[in-house]
């Protein structure tokens, strides 16, 4: 908190019509800003669908985070100290996912990145659910769920 608050003091908004030198937006990157009040926004189908999408996506990560050590020990037969390490790795992949999926979204568009995140999470959940005795598949599935959770 101390670092965030002190670092925020040096941030300044750019002038109103600021454009980086030599930057010319392509036609597909130009968006039209529409002012909508918050209560109007939450009534739109687009908002509702986006909220539901993120709710489902984050649920997978929250289920794994809260129960991973016990699940890894009981279902996959991973030793206790290795299961603890897996919990730590899950956190690292969660942090990495925030950067990774942001980068992917910048490259292929937010909608495509979100779709890819969902597909990856679906595959990872299937890997975890079917890999009771295959520790490497279980571990890879868990790490992919952490990566996706960071993206969500």
C-alpha positions in Angstrom: 0.0 0.0 0.0 2.8 2.4 0.8 4.6 1.7 -2.5 1.3 2.1 -4.5 0.3 5.3 -2.8 3.7 6.9 -3.0 4.2 5.8 -6.6 0.8 7.1 -7.6 1.8 10.6 -6.6 4.1 11.0 -9.7 1.4 9.9 -12.2 -0.1 12.6 -14.3 -2.8 12.4 -16.9 -1.6 13.5 -20.4 -3.1 16.5 -22.1 -6.6 16.0 -23.5 -5.6 15.4 -27.2 -2.3 13.7 -26.5 -0.9 11.3 -29.2 2.5 9.7 -29.1 4.8 11.1 -31.8 4.3 9.2 -35.1 1.3 7.2 -33.8 -1.6 6.8 -36.2 -4.4 4.5 -35.1 -5.7 2.0 -37.6 -9.4 2.2 -38.6 -10.1 -1.0 -36.6 -8.6 0.5 -33.4 -10.7 3.6 -33.4 -13.6 3.2 -30.9 -16.5 5.4 -30.3 -16.9 6.4 -26.6 -20.5 6.5 -25.5 -21.3 8.0 -22.1 -23.6 5.7 -20.2 -24.6 6.0 -16.6 -23.7 3.0 -14.4 -27.2 1.9 -13.8 -27.9 2.0 -17.5 -24.8 0.0 -18.2 -25.6 -2.9 -15.9 -28.9 -3.4 -17.6 -27.4 -4.0 -21.0 -27.1 -7.6 -22.4 -23.4 -7.1 -23.2 -22.6 -6.2 -19.5 -24.7 -9.1 -18.2 -23.0 -11.6 -20.5 -19.6 -10.3 -19.7 -20.3 -10.5 -16.0 -21.6 -14.0 -16.2 -18.5 -15.0 -18.3 -16.1 -13.7 -15.7 -18.1 -15.2 -12.9 -17.8 -18.7 -14.5 -14.1 -18.1 -15.3 -13.2 -17.0 -11.8 -15.1 -19.8 -10.1 -12.8 -22.4 -11.6 -9.7 -20.6 -10.2 -11.4 -20.0 -6.8 -12.3 -23.7 -6.5 -8.8 -24.8 -7.2 -7.1 -22.2 -5.0 -9.2 -23.0 -1.9 -8.9 -26.8 -2.1 -5.7 -27.6 -4.1 -3.5 -29.1 -1.5 -6.2 -31.6 -0.3 -7.3 -32.4 -3.8 -3.7 -33.0 -4.9 -3.0 -35.3 -2.0 -6.3 -37.2 -2.1 -7.1 -37.5 -5.8 -3.7 -37.4 -7.4 -1.6 -39.0 -4.7 0.9 -36.1 -4.6 3.0 -35.9 -1.4 2.1 -33.2 1.1 5.3 -31.1 0.6 4.9 -31.4 -3.2 1.2 -30.3 -2.9 2.3 -27.3 -0.9 4.8 -26.4 -3.7 2.0 -26.8 -6.2 -0.1 -24.3 -4.3 2.8 -21.8 -4.6 3.3 -22.6 -8.3 -0.5 -22.0 -8.8 0.0 -18.5 -7.3 2.9 -17.8 -9.6 0.9 -18.9 -12.7 -2.0 -16.7 -11.5 0.4 -13.7 -11.5 1.9 -14.7 -14.8 -1.6 -15.1 -16.3 -2.3 -11.4 -15.6 0.6 -10.4 -17.8 0.3 -13.1 -20.3 -3.4 -12.7 -21.1 -3.1 -8.9 -21.2 -0.3 -9.3 -23.8 -2.5 -11.8 -25.8 -5.4 -9.4 -25.6 -3.3 -6.6 -27.0 -2.2 -8.8 -29.9 -5.4 -10.6 -31.0 -8.2 -8.5 -29.4 -9.9 -8.7 -26.0 -12.8 -10.9 -27.2 -10.6 -13.5 -28.8 -8.3 -13.5 -25.8 -11.2 -14.1 -23.5 -12.5 -16.9 -25.7 -9.0 -18.5 -25.8 -8.8 -18.2 -22.0 -12.1 -20.0 -21.6 -11.1 -22.8 -24.0 -7.8 -23.2 -22.2 -9.6 -23.3 -18.8 -12.1 -25.9 -20.1 -9.2 -28.1 -21.3 -7.4 -27.6 -18.0 -10.5 -28.5 -15.9 -11.0 -31.7 -18.0 -7.3 -32.5 -17.5 -7.7 -32.1 -13.7 -10.9 -34.1 -13.5 -9.6 -37.0 -15.5 -6.1 -37.2 -14.2 -6.6 -38.8 -10.8 -3.5 -40.9 -10.9 -1.5 -39.1 -13.6 0.3 -36.5 -11.5 2.0 -34.7 -14.4 -1.3 -34.2 -16.2 -3.0 -33.1 -13.0 -0.2 -30.6 -12.3 -0.2 -29.2 -15.8 -4.0 -28.8 -15.6 -3.8 -27.0 -12.3 -1.1 -24.6 -13.6 -3.2 -23.8 -16.7 -6.2 -23.1 -14.4 -3.9 -20.7 -12.5 -2.8 -19.0 -15.7 -6.4 -18.6 -16.8 -7.6 -17.4 -13.4 -5.0 -14.6 -13.7 -6.4 -13.7 -17.1 -9.9 -13.5 -15.8 
